Every structure is written in C-alpha cells, then in structure tokens.
Amino acid sequence: MADRSDARRTVTGPVAAPRRPAADEWWRHAVVYQIYPRSFADSDGDGIGDLPGITAHLPALADLGVDAIWLSPFYVSPQADAGYDVADYRRVDPLFGTLADFDALLAGAHELGLKVIVDLVPNHSSSAHPWFVDALAAAPGSPQRDRYIFRDGKGPGGSEPPNNWESVFGGSAWTRTAGADGTPGQWYLHLFAPEQPDFNWGSAEVQEEFESVLRFWLDRGVDGFRVDVAHGLAKAPGLPDHHVDPRLGAMGFEPPTAKDARAHLDGAGAEPTPTDGQMGPMWDQNEVHEIYRRWRKVVGEYGHERILVAEAWVQPLSRLANYVRADEMHQAFNFTFLETPWYAPILQDVVTRSLQLNNRVGAPTTWVLSNHDVVRHPSRFGLADAEQPKPQQGIGLGDPQPDAALGSKRGRAATLVMLGLPGSAYLYQGEELGLPEHTTLPDDARQDPTWLRSQHTRRGRDGCRVPIPWVADAPALGFSPTGESWLPQPESFRALARDRQAGDPDSTLALYRDAIALRRHYALGAGTLEWLTHPGGRVVAFRNGDVTVMINMSGHEVPLPPGEVILASLPLKDDGALPADVAVWLV
Ligand code: NOJ
C-alpha cells in the first residue's frame, strides 16, 4: 500500500488567469466535437456518411454533453482529398445531401443547444473549381491565372519546376500545364495534391470571394469556421527555394520528442525566439494576419458569438499565439499539446507555455488529442517512443503495432487531463468510444492521397477515418443500413459500439460523459490552473478551481493526494494509490 501524502503547491503559482468569459463567449471554455461527415452516419446506405445521418444522431451528441460540433467539409467536391478540395464553396455535395439538409441539421443542432462550426478551405480550391478551369484555359498573365499561383518553369524550355517546394502529400508542389494540343505550358503551385491548386491571396478577387463565402454561411446561421491550413495562405515574396530542415514534419512542424525532454529539463528547451517564415517560405508568413484581421471584422458584424478557429501547424507556440490576437481569430488548435509524448516534464511545460502565451494575447487555449489527420491518441500512446510515426504518417500492416491495452489506458488518462484544463477542448468523433486507429487496414483499401503520392512510403490518415460503430449487431456496426462502408471497419470496433457501452458505467463513453458533465459543474473550462508538486515524481498534478487533476506517468504506483476522487480514468482500488498511467480528479 502506498503512503498517502499531500500534493504540495509549487512556488510558481497560477500560470493562467484568463479573464472571466462574458456570457456570450461560449467558445472560451467549450467542448467541441468534430464530425467527419463521410464516416459519422450514413442514412442512404451508399457507404458514405451524410448530413441527414448527422441530424439523426445529434441527440447522442447532446447527451454526451458537448457544446458545439465542427463539421469537416461537405461542399461540392471531386473528393480528391476527402472534400478538402472544394469545387463550390456554397453548395452541398450530393454525396452528403442538399443545402436543405444542411439547414435542417443546423436547426436541429440549435434546438438541442449545440453550436455549429463549418470548415473553410481558403488555401486552395479543387482543380474542378470553375475559376481553375478558366485559369487553365486562359493565357499566362491573364486575370484568370492571377487567382492562382502560375509560374514559368526553370531550365531549358521551362521544363523544371519554378522552385524546390514539395507537396505535403509527397512529390513536387508544382504541376505543369499543357495546352489543348498538348504543348507544355506554365506550372501551378499546390502545397497539397495536384487537384488542390493554391489560391493567390494577393488577388483582390480571391479576398472578396472568401469574405462573401463567410457571409453566405454566417447568413445561414453557422456559429463559426474552422480555417483549414490557416498558416499557408501567404507565401514568401519571390517564392524562394525551401531549405528543408529534415526534422520538420510535412506541414513545417516539429513535434516535441522524449529526447527533447532532456533539453527542457536543463533549460535548453526554452521558447526559441520566433521569426517570420522560420518554418519555410510557404508557412506562417506575417502577411496571413492581415487576412484574419479582415475576417474578424466580417465575423464581428454578426455579434460576439461567431468564431474563427485556426488550423495552423505553427511553432513555436509564441508564433501560434499571433493567430489569436484580439483582432484576429478566436482560437487555434494546439497541436503541440496533441503531439506531446508520454513524458511528464514535457506535458507540464507544454501546458504552461500554452496558457502563458495565449494569456498574453487574451485568448483561451485549446486542447486536442485526436482529429482526422493524425493517428488516434489511444494508438499513439500504445507505441513506444521510438516507434512513434510522424503525426500524419499513419500505421499499417508491417509497422510496429500499438499495445492496445496500454494505449487505451493511457488514452483515457490523457483525456481526463485535457478535459480538466482551462480553455476549450476539441474531441474527434469516436474518441468518446475509445476507438483505436485501424492499424491493419489493407493497403489496397487506402484512399488518402498521401499513400499514393509518397510512393507508398507513408500510409497516411485512413486509419483514423474509419466509419464509427453505433450498434454492435447491425450491418456496418450501425454506420449504414446496407452494411456498406467506404473503409472497412476492424473487428475490434464491435465491442466498442455505442450501444454496447451505453449502460456500462466503466465504459469510455461513460467516462467522457461524466468528465464533460463534471467539467461543466465545476466550470473547469473557465478556471485557472495552479501547478502542484507531488512527491511521487513524473506525476503531473494541478489545481483548477475546486478540482485537483493528477496523472501518473511515472511507470509505478504513487500515493493519491487527500480529497474525494470524483472521477478516475480507471476504477481505483481503495488503497490510497494511483496506479501507473491513470488519471484522477479530486475535490
Ligand atoms: C488540413 C486538413 O485537416 C487535411 O485533412 C487536408 O488534407 C489538408 N488540410 C489540405 O486541405
């Protein structure tokens, strides 16, 4: 039996004193649930989820207790990148339904008290967008081409790409055009797939068009926008070559590793002095901020309750904080937190810096562990550090496989830390069921362009996009009435189906529901964090208002501090001990 000793306050005191949210600033402390429409619920049986499917299941989300939903793209699209290639920003793709279906979804959500955030994809359109079709047909130097980034090639006959930039999905970021007679012409830039040409954000027409798109959805009643690739819209003047830092991930982002921990511990890991463009000439250029200042004004015309959320893979955190200055976006996803390894000093450091830096600009911090681009967190935490793939690389047959039991245990504990922190939390559909990544998805079923474009060296993101299980004994686990499913579901999803978890107080679903309810009851989202020290070491413990949150990352059991345990990530024995890889909330 472990000794029961007190957690003690550190001398550092509160690291964040966020201003108390005004009644209409729901987003400062909200729990937002990400819906990936094609994998949520399929009402018409074609194997792809749709808007009526979402509407039908909204009560399950209200019951979970979330404040808002964010919908990944459902707009008209050839689906070259699962809808992040938009051909019409104001229409719903028939795959997902109609505009009337969207209006019904919005009304249904609002009736249940759920806010609705939609995805906005401004860095690029689909190559099927009428503007790009016109640009290809138009001459070099024409106004049609000026909406995108066309350049002459280098070398003899312009046969080499204009610079050395690589696409995030692999291969060159440039594709050469050809005239009707096959004569090779200029090149166009696509930071992602060739079917996703980058807009020229220097073009007044592009700027006006997106302000109009914002208004279109605001007029319909949406509560906000998640802004795709928010750090990519402006490129360095002259499009200079990229001197690639091999440590950086695909989107110019270097996640902290356990090795970095040593540096953090001896002080060498302090926040570096941030500079413009340090992630490369295509990412995080200062000019992006002008765009968001204009958008903030547009959104502000609709009141204080509508928000902009940046998807910006930007580091260091002080650069990320620039996106949430008072006259820019309201929130930015905290991917540094998402990629924090299972190592207490780094976790504490990342949380501290996130709160301090956002606090400086008066913005709430967001917390996120999973989304449609990264290996689901229970599977990440089931891998040894040395086996961790880069975030969007995926896991497949032949790769080291996660320890499912360890991952599930750590995943639940990490969730209690996230939901115990002040600020706003983003959940990804299926994490409330404890879904793991599908790590044995047959490679021939893969649809993420990453797999093809990386010449089959990076498996990509299909493993976290598998349709979610609703009913264990129904076709496609209740995802679709016909049993069709655009990606095959693993057998492990059956036991995790929502109906199997519904009445089980020890289920992951119950844990999420309880955590969200207690978080609201104790107003943790609007709270203040104060670090505690714990004699056990390698334990992260903090106080948020009346609640103590503690996670044991030490590898062995440690004593619980005094107080009543109101929530534990796994059932505890009554011996005053906190087992390894378990988190608790106490009052
Ligand atoms: C980020 C989105 O989350 C991802 O799914 C997409 O592939 C890229 N942006 C390109 O739009």
Boltz pocket constraint, residues with backbone or C-beta under 6 A from the ligand:
constraints:
  - pocket:
      binder: B
      contacts: [[A, 81], [A, 84], [A, 85], [A, 121], [A, 192], [A, 228], [A, 229], [A, 311], [A, 372], [A, 373]]
      max_distance: 6.0
